[in-house]
């Protein structure tokens, strides 16, 4: 349900979010403060690695951790401790100052005062917004965690229980029920892990404090619109630290664009009404370009000696063209539509499986712009449909680089003239391209996979 910045800010998949998922090379580099989503609610700190974190402040009332009182890791001037304290001191004035904008959106003065009365800043969000975990999970560990037997069993129960709703939604939107069920399961473990922070408090905090105030002002005002209209009650608007709420984690602005009244009761309740939830999530995917009757992609075997410089989202070709280059399905099944265009994703480089990604994979990427997430959604949907696990093995002997090592890798690539960006320990397309060019210069497969061996080569070992 997220487009560009709006889509990205829904979820904590950013390299600067509260956690990092999957292999670092799978994460997009994006200028946003992504919301902590159902994934981080579900797994807590599982992606932060085995090493103990620095000592934390003692929990405050209700067990919640207070703000650390430290500067944010991003180095942004609005994330210094002094700037945060100053903005927090002006919080009430900031919220009150948004009344004219709220009025222009049709929010009544009575409701504005009612819904903003007693709001106070949640400064712990500043730590979550700028945290930079030292360790990450590999994509195979990530898939192991998300696509498991327990969640699959629950997903099949949900599909059976709400069959009528899925039938109706699939008929009107053309969106695959298994994809909707997959998003529901992965985002919130089927409504059991949706976050417990007040969306009004979280978005008000971010609208008045920190480095993304303009963006989150729109989210806060949109949240006020939701409760002003009566779609949801304030107590239903509980979710992530950046405002994503409900079983499939809508941001307030995304709710405005995509939420629909699936059962005709006059409300768009994506929290407690499964009919509205299913219809709204499908409407989101449909409006993002979902192609009815199509899958998201295929696992493929990449031949020895393949030119991995072609494994690039911008280098789409027809499946027939990929076949001429030697790519095939591991089961030797034919591709159903050879004229479809796809791009090659090799998330573990030459050591792991390849995937040909179709248009619907790009649509899932709009929902959450992380390749690992979109791969998990597609694979989980296939498993719900009765499909099998991926056939080819992952290079489980490889370990993920720590953030310190990722920063060092970028610095070494920059010293050799391959990397033109500012080293920050966050891997995106620019780092991947630099890695490929370095690997090619060494005569190694230019797959862009950031392994410990590549780092050792850069170190000259």
C-alpha positions in Angstrom: 0.0 0.0 0.0 3.0 2.2 -0.1 4.1 4.2 -3.0 7.5 5.9 -3.1 8.1 7.6 0.2 4.6 7.0 1.4 5.0 3.3 0.7 8.4 3.2 2.2 7.6 5.0 5.4 5.0 2.3 6.4 7.6 -0.2 7.2 10.8 -0.8 9.0 12.7 -2.2 6.2 15.0 0.7 5.8 18.7 0.5 6.6 18.1 3.2 9.1 14.9 1.7 10.6 14.5 -0.2 13.8 15.7 -3.4 12.2 17.2 -4.5 8.9 15.9 -7.5 7.1 17.6 -10.0 4.9 20.9 -9.5 3.1 22.0 -5.9 3.1 22.3 -5.9 -0.7 18.5 -6.6 -0.9 17.6 -3.4 0.9 16.8 -0.2 -1.0 18.6 3.1 -0.2 15.8 5.5 0.3 15.4 8.9 1.9 12.7 8.2 4.3 12.0 7.2 7.9 10.3 3.9 7.4 7.7 2.8 9.8 8.3 -0.1 12.1 5.9 -2.7 10.7 4.4 -6.0 11.5 7.7 -7.7 10.9 9.5 -5.9 13.6 6.5 -6.1 15.9 6.5 -9.9 15.3 10.2 -10.5 15.7 11.3 -7.7 18.1 15.1 -7.5 17.9 15.7 -10.8 16.1 17.5 -9.1 13.3 19.9 -7.2 15.5 22.3 -10.2 15.8 23.6 -12.2 18.7 25.9 -9.6 20.2 24.4 -7.9 23.2 23.3 -4.3 22.7 24.7 -1.5 24.8 22.9 -1.2 28.1 19.4 0.3 27.8 17.7 2.9 30.0 15.4 1.4 32.6 11.8 0.8 31.4 9.4 3.6 32.2 5.7 3.3 33.1 4.0 0.3 31.5 7.4 -1.3 30.7 8.1 1.1 27.7 11.7 2.2 27.2 12.3 5.9 27.6 14.2 8.0 25.1 18.0 7.5 25.4 18.6 11.2 25.5 21.4 10.7 22.8 21.9 12.2 19.4 20.5 10.2 16.5 22.8 8.0 14.5 21.8 9.7 11.2 23.7 12.8 12.2 20.8 15.0 11.0 20.7 18.4 12.7 17.1 17.8 13.8 18.1 14.5 15.4 20.6 16.0 17.9 19.6 15.6 21.5 19.4 19.4 21.9 17.1 19.7 18.9 14.9 16.9 20.1 14.5 18.5 23.5 13.8 21.9 22.0 11.1 20.5 19.7 9.6 18.4 22.5 9.2 21.6 24.6 7.2 23.1 21.7 5.1 20.1 21.1 1.8 21.4 22.3 2.2 24.6 20.2 3.2 22.5 17.2 0.1 20.4 17.4 -2.2 23.4 18.0 -0.6 25.1 15.0 -1.9 22.4 12.7 -5.6 23.3 13.3 -5.9 25.5 10.2 -4.6 22.6 8.0 -7.0 20.2 9.8 -9.9 22.5 9.2 -9.1 22.6 5.5 -9.4 18.9 5.5 -12.9 19.0 7.0 -12.0 18.1 10.5 -14.3 19.8 13.0 -12.8 22.0 15.7 -14.6 19.9 18.3 -13.0 16.7 17.0 -9.6 18.3 16.6 -9.6 19.4 20.2 -11.0 16.1 21.4 -8.5 13.9 19.5 -5.4 16.1 20.3 -6.3 16.7 23.9 -3.7 15.1 26.2 -1.3 14.2 23.4 2.3 14.1 24.5 5.5 13.3 22.5 6.8 9.7 22.6 10.5 10.5 22.4 11.5 6.8 22.4 10.5 7.0 18.7 13.6 9.1 18.1 15.8 6.2 19.0 13.8 3.8 16.9 13.8 6.2 13.9 17.6 6.5 13.9 18.7 3.1 15.2 21.3 1.3 13.1 21.6 -2.4 14.1 25.0 -3.8 13.8 23.9 -7.2 12.4 21.4 -8.4 9.9 19.8 -11.7 8.9 20.6 -13.4 5.7 17.8 -13.8 3.2 17.6 -17.6 3.8 17.3 -17.1 7.6 14.7 -14.4 6.9 12.7 -16.8 4.7 13.0 -19.6 7.2 11.5 -17.4 9.9 8.6 -16.0 7.8 7.6 -19.0 5.7 7.1 -21.7 8.3 4.6 -24.5 8.9 2.7 -22.8 11.8 2.1 -19.6 9.8 1.1 -21.7 6.7 -1.4 -23.7 8.8 -2.9 -20.5 10.1 -3.0 -19.0 6.6 -5.0 -21.9 5.3 -7.4 -21.5 8.2 -7.9 -17.9 7.4 -8.4 -18.7 3.7 -11.1 -21.2 4.6 -12.8 -19.0 7.2 -13.1 -16.0 4.9 -13.6 -17.9 1.7 -16.7 -15.8 0.8 -14.8 -12.6 1.3 -11.8 -13.8 -0.7 -14.1 -15.0 -3.5 -15.9 -11.7 -3.8 -12.7 -9.7 -3.7 -10.9 -11.8 -6.2 -13.9 -11.5 -8.6 -14.1 -7.7 -8.3 -10.3 -6.9 -8.3 -8.6 -9.8 -9.9 -6.0 -9.8 -7.0 -4.9 -13.3 -6.0 -6.3 -14.3 -2.6 -3.1 -16.0 -1.7 -1.1 -12.8 -2.0 -3.6 -11.0 0.3 -3.4 -13.8 2.8 0.4 -13.8 2.6 0.6 -10.1 3.3 -1.8 -10.5 6.3 0.2 -13.4 7.7 3.7 -11.8 7.3 2.7 -8.3 8.3 0.9 -9.2 11.6 0.9 -13.0 12.0 -2.8 -12.9 11.2 -3.8 -10.0 13.4 -1.8 -11.2 16.5 1.1 -8.7 16.2 -0.1 -5.3 15.0 1.8 -2.9 17.3 0.5 -1.2 20.4 1.5 2.4 20.0 -1.1 5.1 19.5 -1.0 6.2 15.8 -2.2 9.7 16.7 0.6 10.0 19.3 3.3 8.5 17.1 2.5 10.6 14.0 2.0 13.8 16.1 5.5 13.1 17.6 7.1 12.7 14.2 5.2 15.7 12.7 6.7 18.0 15.4 10.1 16.4 16.2 12.9 14.9 14.2 14.0 14.8 10.6 10.8 13.9 8.7 8.3 16.4 10.0 6.8 17.5 6.7 6.1 13.9 5.7 4.6 12.9 9.1 2.5 16.0 9.3 0.5 14.6 6.4 0.3 11.2 8.2 -0.9 12.9 11.4 -3.6 15.0 9.7 -4.7 11.9 7.7 -5.0 10.0 11.0 -7.2 12.8 12.3 -9.3 12.6 9.1 -9.9 8.9 9.8 -11.2 9.3 13.3 -13.1 12.5 12.3 -15.0 10.6 9.6 -15.7 7.7 12.0 -14.1 4.9 10.0 -12.0 3.9 13.0 -12.0 4.9 16.7 -8.8 6.3 18.3 -8.4 3.1 20.3 -8.4 1.1 17.1 -5.6 3.3 15.7 -2.8 1.5 17.3 0.3 0.2 15.5 3.9 0.8 14.8 6.1 3.6 16.0 5.7 5.4 12.7 1.9 4.9 12.3 1.4 1.7 10.3 -1.8 0.0 11.7 -4.1 -2.9 11.2 -3.4 -6.5 10.1 -1.9 -5.5 6.8 -0.3 -2.3 8.1 -1.8 0.7 6.5 -0.3 4.1 6.9 -2.9 6.8 7.4 -2.3 8.4 3.9 -2.4 4.9 2.3 -5.7 4.2 4.1 -7.1 7.4 2.5 -6.1 6.3 -1.0 -6.9 2.6 -0.8 -9.3 1.7 2.0 -12.8 0.6 0.9 -16.1 -0.2 2.6 -16.3 -3.9 1.6 -19.5 -4.7 3.4 -21.5 -1.5 2.9 -21.9 -0.6 6.5 -20.6 3.0 5.9 -17.2 2.5 7.6 -13.8 1.4 6.3 -12.6 -0.7 9.1 -9.3 -2.3 8.1 -8.6 -3.3 11.7 -11.5 -5.4 13.0 -13.6 -6.0 9.9 -12.1 -8.8 7.7 -14.3 -7.9 4.7 -13.0 -4.3 4.6 -9.4 -5.5 5.3 -9.4 -8.0 2.5 -11.1 -5.6 0.0 -8.8 -2.7 0.9 -5.6 -4.6 0.7 -6.7 -6.0 -2.7 -7.7 -2.5 -3.9 -4.2 -1.3 -2.9 -2.5 -3.9 -5.0 -4.9 -3.5 -7.9 -4.3 0.3 -8.1 -0.6 -0.4 -8.0 -0.9 -2.4 -11.2 -1.6 -6.0 -10.2 -2.0 -8.2 -13.2 -4.9 -10.6 -12.7 -4.2 -14.3 -13.4 -0.4 -13.8 -13.3 2.2 -15.0 -10.8 5.0 -12.9 -9.3 8.0 -14.8 -10.7 9.8 -18.0 -11.0 12.8 -19.7 -9.4 15.4 -20.3 -12.0 18.7 -22.1 -12.4 21.4 -19.7 -13.6 24.1 -21.5 -15.8 27.8 -21.5 -15.0 29.7 -18.6 -16.4 26.6 -16.4 -16.6 27.1 -12.6 -16.9 25.6 -11.4 -13.7 25.8 -7.8 -14.9 22.5 -8.7 -16.4 21.0 -9.3 -13.0 19.6 -5.9 -12.7 16.0 -4.6 -12.2 16.5 -2.1 -15.0 17.5 -4.9 -17.5 14.2 -6.6 -18.1 13.9 -9.0 -21.1 11.3 -11.5 -22.2 11.4 -14.9 -20.6 12.2 -16.4 -24.0 15.3 -14.2 -24.2 16.3 -15.4 -20.7 15.9 -19.0 -21.8 18.2 -18.4 -24.7 20.8 -17.3 -22.2 20.5 -20.6 -20.5 18.1 -19.9 -17.6 15.6 -22.6 -16.8 13.3 -23.7 -14.0 14.8 -26.2 -11.6 12.0 -28.6 -12.2 12.4 -28.2 -16.0 8.8 -27.1 -16.3 8.1 -24.8 -19.2 7.4 -21.1 -18.5 3.7 -20.5 -19.1 4.1 -17.1 -20.9 7.5 -16.8 -22.7 6.6 -13.4 -24.0 6.3 -11.9 -20.5 9.0 -9.5 -19.5 11.0 -10.2 -16.4 14.3 -9.2 -14.7 16.7 -11.5 -12.9 17.3 -11.3 -9.2 20.2 -13.2 -7.7 19.9 -12.4 -3.9 22.7 -14.7 -2.9 24.8 -14.2 -6.0 26.2 -17.1 -8.0 26.1 -19.4 -5.0 22.3 -19.3 -4.6 19.1 -19.6 -6.7 18.1 -17.1 -9.2 14.6 -15.6 -9.7 12.9 -14.1 -12.8 10.6 -11.4 -11.5 7.5 -10.3 -13.3 5.2 -7.3 -13.0 3.4 -8.5 -9.9 6.7 -8.7 -8.0 7.2 -5.0 -8.8 3.7 -4.4 -7.4 4.6 -6.2 -4.2 7.7 -4.0 -4.1 5.5 -1.0 -4.1 3.8 -2.3 -1.0 7.1 -2.6 0.7 10.3 -1.6 -1.3 12.6 -4.4 -0.1 13.4 -7.3 -2.4 13.6 -9.8 0.5 10.2 -8.9 1.7 8.6 -9.1 -1.7 10.3 -12.5 -2.3 8.9 -13.8 1.1 5.4 -12.6 0.2 5.5 -14.3 -3.2 6.9 -17.5 -1.9 4.5 -17.6 1.1 1.6 -17.2 -1.3 2.8 -20.0 -3.5 3.1 -22.3 -0.4 -0.4 -21.4 0.7 -1.5 -22.3 -2.8 0.1 -25.8 -2.4 3.5 -25.1 -4.0 6.7 -26.5 -2.8 9.8 -24.9 -1.1 12.5 -23.5 -3.3 14.5 -26.3 -4.9 18.0 -24.9 -5.0 20.1 -24.6 -1.8 21.2 -21.3 -0.3 24.8 -20.7 0.6 24.2 -21.2 4.3 27.9 -21.3 5.0 28.1 -17.6 4.3 27.7 -15.2 7.1 26.2 -11.7 6.9 28.6 -8.8 7.2 28.2 -6.6 10.2 27.5 -2.9 9.7 31.1 -2.1 10.5 32.2 -4.5 7.8 29.7 -3.1 5.3 31.0 0.4 6.0 34.6 -0.8 5.5 33.6 -2.6 2.3 32.2 0.7 0.9 35.2 2.6 2.0 37.6 0.2 0.3 35.5 0.2 -2.9 35.6 4.0 -2.8 39.4 4.0 -2.4 39.7 1.8 -5.5 37.4 4.1 -7.5 34.4 1.8 -7.7 32.1 3.4 -5.3 31.1 7.1 -5.8 28.6 7.5 -2.9 29.2 8.3 0.8 30.0 5.2 2.8 27.3 4.6 5.4 27.1 0.9 5.9 23.8 0.7 4.0 23.8 -1.3 0.8 21.7 -0.4 -2.2 21.9 -0.4 -5.9 25.0 1.9 -6.0 26.9 -0.4 -3.7 25.8 -3.5 -5.7 27.0 -2.0 -8.9 30.3 -1.0 -7.4 30.7 -4.6 -6.1 30.0 -6.0 -9.5 32.5 -3.8 -11.2 35.2 -4.8 -8.6 34.4 -8.5 -9.0 34.6 -8.2 -12.8 38.0 -6.5 -12.5 39.1 -9.5 -10.4 37.8 -12.1 -12.9 35.2 -13.3 -10.4 31.4 -13.7 -11.1 30.1 -10.2 -11.0 27.1 -11.0 -8.9 27.2 -8.1 -6.4 27.0 -10.4 -3.4 28.7 -8.9 -0.4 30.4 -12.0 1.0 33.3 -12.1 3.5 35.5 -13.3 0.7 34.8 -10.2 -1.3 35.7 -8.1 1.7 39.0 -10.0 2.2 39.8 -9.5 -1.5 39.3 -5.7 -1.1 41.5 -5.8 2.0 44.2 -7.4 -0.2 44.2 -10.7 1.6 
